[in-house]
Amino acid sequence: MSQFKSDFLAILSERGFIHQISDPEGLDAAAKAGAITGYIGFDATASSLHAGSLVQIMMLRWMQKTGHRPIALMGGGTTKIGDPSFKDESRKLLSVEQISANLAGIRQVFGKFLSFGEGPGDARMVNNADWLDHLNYIDFLRDYGVHFTINRMLSFDSVKLRLEREQPLTFLEFNYMILQAYDFLELSRREACVLQMGGSDQWGNIVNGIELGRRCDQRQLYALTSPLLTTSSGAKMGKTAAGAVWLNADMLSPYDYWQYWRNAEDADVTRFLKLYTELPMDEIARLGALEGSEINEAKKVLATEAAAMLHGREAALAAAETARRTFEEGQSAAGLPTVTLDLDGGTGLLAALVAAGFASSNGEARRSIQGGAVRVNDEPVADEKLVLTRALLADGAIKLSMGKKKHVLVKAE
């Protein structure tokens, strides 16, 4: 039985989203009494978010589904600085044009999870460049800089870790936590926002915003953080050996996205079903209790439900069917992801494996070939100098495989 009385916190708690809350009783009472507004910030450091951001997106989704108002805050302003939290070095500074292009890319995802509009329960998308780009530096320092002490800022783990590793922390980055705190204050004024959520690495920055709201406006604001997730083997969520698990379909196909979840480790299935699907808890308990080879059925359900939420049910079922035909019937299914290469001049097998995302370098590709993991048109290949040409086309494509679960169709440019 949940300790919380509000549907919002009760659901987040039973599904494993909650790591820390600044005032659990106060936030629970506010969420029980009526609709509240909360936000999570997303900086535009790439043209797509990846699966590591899904926990935060799902928190906003559950907020809306339980009758509250979520805000997706786009970091058009803060991206110009870069969050230094738990990074060993400064982020690469992006141009205004790069940030704008990235914002356009990551906005595509939110409409899949949230319902936007102007109604009281509709989600809002806001860009902090709307206020940060127009700050007067001297006035800002006079009004808000007095509420931050260097002593306190140096005490945060994200700062201490950088300094302990003797890595430089620029004054530009040092300002990030002040700007994030100001975002919370500004949203509380503009949108009556009382809650900021984020990963547990954001706790110090969020608490800064709570204190700024109290000191400037005597506002009661709240913080809620989620655990920083890794897989059972310790790998970072949203990352694979081939790269990031992007949420935009033009950067990662629905089939590859489905496969990412299908390949979840056995020990992660129950936890992932709670976080990344909306299946009822009793059904999750049933699936999580499966053992031996039966756990693969639970993984297929996880993959299909997660892919349906992002790419739609039709695309998810098509990916599941492609996988079934490929692995259970051994067919070169038309639904496999494709990569276009130069087959007239010829493309070396090593380069093709890298282009397909099966390896991050020629060296890694070479080791996979030497280990017997690579096949062309379902035939094992031992020759690392093989060149893919039109002569290898079968039904208009070359089927390139690594291991049992990685397949791509190579087509001519």
PyMOL commands that set and color helices and strands:
alter all, ss='L'
color gray80, all
select helices_A, chain A and resi 7-14+24-33+51-65+78-80+96-113+129-132+137-147+150-155+157-164+171-174+176-191+200-217+254-262+266-276+281-288+292-311+313-328+349-355+362-370+390-392
alter helices_A, ss='H'
color red, helices_A
select strands_A, chain A and resi 20-21+37-43+69-75+124-127+195-199+222-226+239-240+243-244+338-341+347-348+374-376+379-380+387-388+398-402+406-412
alter strands_A, ss='S'
color yellow, strands_A
deselect
rebuild
show_as cartoon
